[in-house]
C-alpha cells in the first residue's frame, strides 16, 4: 500500500499518458484504405429502405450517435437503423465484405468510449423495441434495441416484471450480454440466468436461435460474452410476478457521512449472513464533490411490506427519505435520480469486487474518492457505488455462462465525472491508479482478488479480458473463432476474445 494516496495520485498527474483502447490495434489494422463511405452506400443499397441510413446533419443520425456520457459520443461516417432481422443480416454481410470499423448501439449507456460508438458505421438498434408478454408461457420477448424503463412500463399492466437494468435509459442488449445485476438479483440471480433464448445474426449473416437445446455453446457464450459472436436482435426471458414494490431513496447529508461506512458494512454482513432478506436490494452512492459530500441509498423491496429490520442498519444515521409503494417503472424513475445531470458531463469508471466488506475497507475507499476530487481541474463529482448482494443468489457454476461468477464479490464502482475534454487522459489515469490502490487494499486484507472476475458492464477498457473471463477464456476464444473465423466482430467495440 502506498504511504500517501494524495502524493501517489499527484505524482501520477505529472506523468500521465493516454490509455490504450481495448480494440485500438484491431481498428488501426482494418481502417487501411477502405472507404467507409463506400460501405455506407452499399448498406443503403442492401437494406429494405435507403431511408434507414442517415448522415451528419439529420435528426436520426444525431439521436443514434448521442450517448449518456459525452466522451463516449463519437461522430460516425453514417448511421444505419435496421428495421428487421433481415436488414441486420444484410448489414453484417456488407461489413464482412468491407473491413471497416462499426459500432452497435442499444441504449448507449457504457462508460467506455468505442464500445458502442465508432468513427465508422454506427448501427442503431432503434427499431428492435418489441415487448411481448406471453401469460401462458410466463415469458417476455424483448427487442435488444429498447430500454429497460420501456420494458417495465409495458409489463406493469400485466402485473409482471423482469430482471433488468436499474437506471432509466439503460439498454436491454448491452446489459444482458454483459451479465446483468438487477434490483431482483438477490431473488433470482443475474439477469442473464433468466434468458431462455437469444435471436442473433451471426457474422456470416445467418439468423439463428441460441438456447439450451439449440446452439447450446453459443447460448453459453452470449451469457456475459458481449458482442463477440454477432448482433443479437431479441431475447425471450422469464417473467417475474409482481404487483408493487416498496422503493425509494434514503438521502444522507454531509453530517451523516462519517456513519455510513459502518452502516453499509452492517447491511452487507446481513446480506452475506445465514438469514439474508432476498426480496430486497440496496446500493449506496457516496458522492464527493468540490462543494461537499453526501450519499444516497437506493432501495427496492419486491413487495409492499418489507420486514421491519430490512434497513435497520441505517436507522441511526440521520437521513431524508422518499421511500414509498410504487409500480416497477415508477420505482426505476425515482431511483435514477443519482445520475441526474450526468448527461452533460464526461466520465471514467471502473469496478473492484469485494469478497468481504469491512468498515475499514469502505472508509479507505471513501477516502480515495475524496482525494480524487482535487486532482482533475474540471472535476464535478467522484462517485463510489457500493452494491452488496446475497451470495447464494449471484454466484453460480462456471457451466452456466461465459461470465464466471462462482466466487462472490460485491460490486464497488468508482466513477469520476468532469466537464473538460482536456482532462480525459488525466481523469482516466488517476482512476486507474485509484483502482490499483483499492485492489492493493483488498489483497492486503487477504481477499481472493484474482478469483473474483470483474463485471463486464462496469469494467473500464484498460482491464485485460483475462480479468473478466478467467477460467472460461480459452473456451470462449475457441468459440469466437468457430463462429467468426473472419474476425468481423473484432472490428466493433468491447472486450475482444483474441
C-alpha positions in Angstrom: 0.0 0.0 0.0 1.4 3.4 -0.9 2.2 5.6 2.1 0.2 8.6 0.8 -2.7 8.4 -1.5 -2.6 12.1 -2.2 1.1 12.1 -3.1 0.8 9.0 -5.2 -2.1 10.4 -7.2 -0.4 13.8 -7.5 2.7 12.1 -8.9 0.6 10.4 -11.5 -0.7 13.8 -12.6 2.8 14.8 -13.6 3.4 11.6 -15.6 0.1 10.9 -17.2 0.0 9.1 -20.5 -3.1 8.2 -22.5 -4.8 4.8 -22.1 -4.9 2.3 -24.9 -8.5 1.5 -26.1 -9.2 -2.2 -25.9 -9.7 -2.6 -29.6 -7.4 0.2 -31.0 -5.0 -2.2 -32.6 -7.7 -4.1 -34.4 -9.2 -0.9 -35.7 -5.9 0.5 -36.9 -5.3 -2.7 -38.9 -8.7 -2.7 -40.5 -9.0 1.0 -41.4 -6.4 0.7 -44.2 -7.5 2.5 -47.4 -11.0 1.0 -47.5 -13.7 3.7 -47.9 -16.2 3.7 -45.1 -18.3 5.9 -47.3 -18.5 3.2 -49.9 -19.6 0.7 -47.3 -22.3 3.1 -46.2 -23.6 3.3 -49.8 -23.5 -0.5 -50.1 -25.5 -0.8 -46.9 -28.1 1.7 -48.2 -28.5 -0.5 -51.3 -28.8 -3.7 -49.3 -31.3 -2.9 -46.6 -35.1 -2.8 -47.1 -35.1 1.0 -47.4 -32.4 3.5 -48.1 -34.1 5.8 -45.5 -32.7 3.5 -42.8 -29.3 5.1 -43.5 -28.6 8.6 -42.3 -25.7 11.0 -42.3 -24.4 14.0 -40.3 -27.0 16.8 -40.2 -30.1 14.6 -39.8 -32.0 14.2 -36.6 -31.9 10.4 -36.8 -28.1 10.5 -37.1 -27.8 12.8 -34.1 -30.0 10.6 -31.9 -28.1 7.4 -32.7 -24.6 8.8 -32.2 -25.6 10.5 -28.9 -24.6 8.9 -25.6 -25.4 9.5 -22.0 -21.8 10.4 -21.3 -20.3 12.9 -23.6 -16.9 11.5 -24.1 -18.4 8.2 -25.4 -20.3 10.1 -28.2 -18.4 9.8 -31.4 -19.4 11.0 -34.9 -19.6 8.1 -37.2 -19.4 8.3 -41.0 -23.0 7.1 -41.3 -25.8 5.6 -39.2 -28.0 2.6 -40.2 -31.1 1.6 -38.2 -32.1 -1.8 -39.4 -35.9 -2.3 -39.4 -35.9 -6.1 -39.4 -33.6 -9.0 -38.6 -33.2 -9.5 -42.4 -31.8 -5.9 -42.5 -29.3 -6.8 -39.8 -28.3 -9.8 -41.8 -27.8 -7.5 -44.9 -25.7 -5.0 -42.9 -23.4 -7.6 -41.4 -22.8 -9.2 -44.8 -21.7 -5.8 -46.1 -19.4 -5.5 -43.1 -17.9 -8.8 -43.9 -17.0 -7.6 -47.4 -15.8 -4.1 -46.3 -13.3 -4.4 -43.4 -14.3 -1.1 -41.7 -14.9 -0.3 -38.0 -18.5 -0.3 -36.8 -20.5 0.1 -33.5 -23.7 -1.3 -32.2 -25.9 0.8 -30.1 -28.8 -0.3 -27.9 -29.1 2.2 -25.0 -25.6 3.7 -25.3 -25.1 3.5 -21.6 -21.5 2.3 -21.4 -18.8 4.4 -19.6 -16.3 3.2 -22.3 -15.8 5.2 -25.5 -15.6 3.0 -28.6 -17.7 0.2 -27.0 -20.9 1.0 -28.8 -19.7 4.1 -30.7 -17.4 4.4 -33.7 -15.9 6.6 -36.4 -17.1 4.1 -39.0 -20.6 2.7 -39.4 -22.9 3.1 -36.5 -25.7 0.5 -36.2 -28.6 1.8 -34.2 -31.0 -1.0 -32.9 -33.8 1.6 -32.5 -36.4 -0.4 -34.3 -35.9 -3.5 -32.2 -38.2 -2.3 -29.4 -40.6 -5.2 -29.0 -42.0 -6.1 -25.6 -44.4 -9.0 -25.8 -45.7 -10.9 -22.8 -46.9 -14.4 -23.0 -49.2 -15.2 -20.0 -49.4 -18.9 -20.9 -45.6 -19.4 -21.1 -44.8 -16.9 -18.4 -42.2 -15.3 -20.7 -41.4 -12.0 -22.3 -39.9 -11.4 -25.8 -37.8 -8.2 -25.8 -36.1 -6.4 -28.6 -32.4 -5.7 -28.0 -32.8 -2.1 -29.0 -35.2 -1.0 -26.3 -34.5 0.3 -22.8 -35.4 -1.3 -19.5 -37.7 1.5 -18.4 -39.8 1.0 -21.5 -39.9 -2.7 -20.8 -41.1 -2.1 -17.2 -43.8 0.4 -18.3 -45.3 -2.2 -20.7 -45.2 -5.0 -18.2 -46.7 -3.0 -15.3 -50.1 -3.5 -17.0 -49.8 -7.3 -16.6 -48.6 -7.3 -13.0 -45.3 -8.9 -14.0 -41.7 -7.6 -14.4 -38.3 -9.0 -15.5 -34.8 -8.9 -14.1 -33.2 -5.9 -15.9 -31.5 -2.5 -15.6 -31.7 -0.3 -12.6 -31.5 3.1 -14.2 -33.7 4.9 -16.8 -32.1 4.7 -20.3 -30.1 1.5 -19.9 -30.4 -0.6 -23.0 -31.5 -4.2 -23.0 -28.8 -5.5 -25.3 -25.6 -4.4 -23.6 -27.0 -5.1 -20.1 -28.0 -8.7 -20.8 -24.9 -9.6 -22.9 -22.7 -8.3 -20.1 -24.4 -10.4 -17.4 -26.9 -8.1 -15.7 -27.0 -7.2 -12.0 -30.5 -6.0 -11.2 -32.7 -5.0 -8.3 -34.1 -8.6 -8.4 -30.7 -10.3 -8.4 -30.9 -11.1 -4.7 -34.0 -13.0 -5.5 -33.4 -14.5 -9.0 -29.7 -14.1 -9.7 -28.1 -12.3 -12.6 -30.4 -11.3 -15.4 -28.6 -13.5 -17.9 -29.7 -16.5 -15.9 -33.3 -15.7 -16.8 -32.7 -15.6 -20.5 -34.3 -18.6 -22.2 -33.2 -17.9 -25.8 -31.5 -15.3 -28.0 -32.2 -14.5 -31.6 -28.8 -13.5 -33.1 -27.4 -12.7 -36.5 -24.1 -14.4 -36.9 -21.1 -12.7 -38.6 -21.9 -14.6 -41.7 -25.4 -13.1 -41.9 -27.1 -16.3 -40.8 -30.0 -15.8 -38.4 -30.1 -18.4 -35.6 -31.7 -19.1 -32.2 -29.5 -19.9 -29.2 -30.9 -21.8 -26.2 -30.1 -24.7 -24.0 -31.4 -27.0 -26.8 -30.3 -25.1 -29.9 -26.7 -23.9 -30.4 -26.0 -24.5 -26.8 -22.4 -23.4 -27.0 -23.4 -20.1 -28.4 -26.1 -19.8 -25.7 -23.3 -20.2 -23.1 -21.1 -17.6 -24.8 -23.9 -15.0 -25.0 -24.3 -15.1 -21.2 -21.7 -12.4 -20.5 -19.8 -12.5 -23.8 -20.8 -9.1 -25.1 -20.9 -8.6 -28.8 -18.2 -11.1 -29.7 -20.5 -13.6 -31.5 -22.7 -11.4 -33.7 -25.6 -9.0 -33.4 -28.3 -10.1 -31.0 -31.8 -8.9 -32.0 -34.1 -10.2 -29.3 -34.3 -12.4 -26.3 -37.0 -14.4 -24.5 -36.8 -14.2 -20.7 -38.7 -15.5 -17.7 -41.3 -13.1 -16.3 -41.5 -12.4 -12.5 -44.9 -11.9 -10.9 -45.3 -8.6 -9.0 -47.9 -6.0 -8.0 -46.0 -3.2 -6.4 -42.6 -2.6 -4.8 -41.5 -0.7 -1.7 -38.7 1.5 -3.0 -37.0 4.9 -3.0 -34.0 6.8 -1.7 -32.6 7.4 1.7 -30.7 10.7 1.4 -27.8 11.4 3.7 -26.4 14.9 4.3 -22.6 15.5 4.8 -23.1 15.4 8.6 -24.1 11.7 8.3 -21.2 10.6 6.1 -19.0 9.5 9.0 -21.6 6.9 10.0 -22.1 5.4 6.5 -19.1 3.0 6.4 -20.3 1.2 9.5 -23.9 1.2 8.3 -23.2 -0.3 4.9 -20.9 -2.8 6.4 -23.6 -3.9 8.8 -26.1 -4.3 6.0 -23.5 -6.2 3.9 -22.9 -8.6 6.8 -26.7 -9.3 6.9 -26.7 -10.0 3.2 -23.8 -12.4 3.5 -25.1 -14.0 6.7 -27.3 -17.1 7.3 -30.6 -15.2 7.1 -30.5 -12.6 4.2 -33.6 -10.8 3.0 -33.6 -12.0 -0.6 -36.5 -9.9 -1.8 -34.7 -6.6 -1.0 -31.8 -4.9 -2.7 -29.9 -1.7 -2.0 -26.9 0.2 -3.3 -25.1 3.1 -1.7 -24.0 6.0 -3.9 -21.4 8.1 -2.0 -20.7 11.4 -3.6 -17.7 13.6 -3.1 -17.6 17.0 -4.8 -15.7 20.3 -4.6 -18.7 21.7 -2.7 -19.1 18.9 -0.2 -20.1 15.3 0.4 -23.3 13.3 0.7 -24.8 9.9 -0.2 -28.0 8.3 -1.4 -29.1 4.7 -0.6 -31.2 3.3 -3.4 -33.6 0.7 -2.0 -36.1 -1.7 -3.6 -38.1 -4.4 -1.9 -40.1 -6.8 -4.1 -43.4 -6.4 -2.3 -45.3 -3.7 -0.5 -44.3 -4.6 3.1 -40.7 -5.4 3.8 -39.6 -6.8 7.2 -39.2 -4.1 9.8 -35.5 -4.9 10.2 -34.6 -4.7 6.5 -33.0 -1.3 6.6 -32.3 -1.3 10.3 -28.5 -0.8 9.7 -29.3 2.8 8.7 -31.9 3.6 11.4 -29.4 5.6 13.5 -27.9 7.5 10.5 -29.9 10.8 10.0 -31.4 11.0 6.6 -34.3 12.1 4.5 -36.5 9.6 2.5 -38.8 9.3 -0.4 -39.4 5.6 0.1 -43.0 4.6 -0.8 -45.0 1.9 -2.7 -44.6 2.2 -6.5 -45.2 0.1 -9.5 -41.9 -1.1 -11.0 -41.5 1.5 -13.7 -42.2 4.4 -11.3 -39.6 3.0 -8.9 -36.9 2.9 -11.5 -37.6 6.5 -12.4 -37.3 7.6 -8.7 -34.1 5.5 -8.3 -32.4 7.1 -11.3 -32.0 10.5 -9.7 -28.5 9.8 -8.6 -27.4 10.3 -12.2 -29.3 13.5 -12.8 -27.2 15.9 -14.8 -24.5 13.5 -15.8 -25.7 13.5 -19.4 -23.9 16.8 -19.9 -20.6 15.6 -18.3 -17.7 13.4 -19.2 -16.8 10.4 -17.1 -14.5 7.4 -16.5 -15.3 4.5 -14.3 -14.1 1.0 -13.2 -15.0 -1.7 -10.7 -13.4 -3.7 -7.9 -15.0 -6.8 -6.5 -15.1 -7.2 -2.7 -15.4 -10.6 -1.2 -15.7 -9.5 2.4 -16.9 -5.9 3.3 -15.4 -4.3 6.4 -15.8 -0.9 7.8 -12.1 -0.2 7.4 -12.2 -1.1 3.7 -15.3 1.1 3.0 -13.8 4.0 4.8 -10.5 3.7 2.9 -12.3 3.6 -0.4 -14.3 6.7 0.5 -11.1 8.5 1.4 -9.7 7.6 -2.0 -12.8 9.1 -3.6 -12.3 12.3 -1.6 -8.7 12.6 -2.7 -9.6 12.4 -6.4 -11.8 15.4 -6.3 -8.9 17.9 -6.3 -6.8 16.1 -8.9 -8.8 17.0 -12.0 -9.3 20.7 -12.8 -12.8 20.3 -14.1 -13.9 17.6 -11.7 -17.6 17.8 -10.7 -18.2 14.6 -8.7 -16.5 11.4 -7.6 -19.0 8.7 -7.0 -18.4 5.4 -5.1 -21.2 3.0 -5.7 -21.4 0.1 -3.1 -23.5 -2.9 -4.2 -23.8 -5.8 -1.7 -25.6 -8.9 -2.8 -26.8 -12.2 -1.3 -24.0 -14.6 -2.3 -26.3 -17.6 -2.9 -28.2 -15.6 -5.5 -25.5 -14.1 -7.6 -22.9 -16.9 -7.6 -23.2 -19.8 -9.9 -21.3 -22.7 -11.5 -18.9 -22.0 -14.4 -21.0 -24.1 -16.8 -24.0 -21.7 -16.7 -22.4 -18.9 -18.8 -19.2 -17.3 -20.1 -19.1 -14.8 -17.3 -17.7 -16.7 -14.3 -19.3 -15.6 -11.0 -18.8 -18.7 -8.8 -16.7 -16.7 -6.3 -18.7 -14.0 -4.6 -17.8 -10.3 -5.0 -19.8 -7.3 -4.0 -19.6 -4.6 -6.7 -17.7 -1.3 -5.9 -17.9 1.1 -8.8 -15.7 4.1 -8.8 -16.7 6.8 -11.2 -15.3 10.3 -11.9 -17.4 13.0 -13.6 -15.8 16.1 -15.1 -16.6 18.7 -17.8 -13.4 19.5 -19.8 -12.3 17.3 -22.7 -8.7 18.3 -22.0 -9.0 16.3 -18.7 -9.9 13.0 -20.5 -6.4 11.4 -20.2 -5.8 12.7 -16.7 -9.2 11.5 -15.4 -8.6 8.0 -16.8 -5.1 7.7 -15.3 -6.0 8.9 -11.8 -8.9 6.5 -11.9 -6.6 3.6 -12.9 -4.2 4.4 -10.1 -7.0 4.7 -7.6 -8.4 1.3 -8.6 -4.9 -0.2 -8.2 -4.8 1.2 -4.7 -8.2 -0.2 -3.9 -7.0 -3.6 -5.2 -3.9 -3.4 -3.1 -6.1 -2.8 0.0 -8.1 -5.9 -0.8 -5.0 -8.0 -1.3 -3.6 -6.8 2.0 -6.8 -7.9 3.6 -6.3 -11.4 2.2 -9.3 -11.2 -0.2 -9.3 -13.5 -3.3 -8.9 -10.7 -5.8 -7.7 -12.8 -8.8 -10.6 -15.3 -8.3 -13.4 -12.6 -8.5 -14.0 -11.8 -12.1 -14.8 -8.2 -13.0 -18.3 -7.3 -14.1 -18.2 -6.6 -17.8 -20.7 -3.7 -17.7 -18.7 -1.8 -15.1 -15.2 -2.7 -16.2 -13.0 0.0 -17.8 -11.5 -0.7 -21.2 -8.0 -0.6 -19.6 -8.7 -4.0 -18.0 -7.5 -7.2 -19.6 -10.0 -9.7 -20.9 -8.5 -12.3 -18.6 -9.9 -10.3 -15.6 -13.4 -10.7 -17.0 -13.5 -14.3 -18.1 -10.6 -16.1 -16.2 -11.0 -19.9 -16.4 -13.6 -19.6 -19.2 -11.4 -17.6 -21.5 -9.8 -20.4 -23.6 -13.2 -21.9 -24.3 -14.6 -18.5 -25.2 -11.8 -17.8 -27.6 -12.3 -21.1 -29.4 -16.0 -20.5 -29.7 -15.4 -17.0 -31.1 -13.0 -18.4 -33.8 -15.5 -21.1 -34.6 -18.4 -18.6 -35.1 -16.4 -15.7 -36.5 -13.4 -17.1 -38.3 -13.0 -13.9 -40.4 -13.0 -11.7 -37.3 -15.9 -9.4 -38.4 -16.9 -8.8 -34.7 -13.3 -7.8 -33.8 -13.9 -4.5 -35.7 -16.6 -3.4 -33.2 -16.0 -2.3 -29.6 -16.0 -4.1 -26.3 -13.7 -6.7 -24.7 -12.4 -8.9 -27.5 -11.8 -12.6 -27.3 -8.4 -12.6 -29.0 
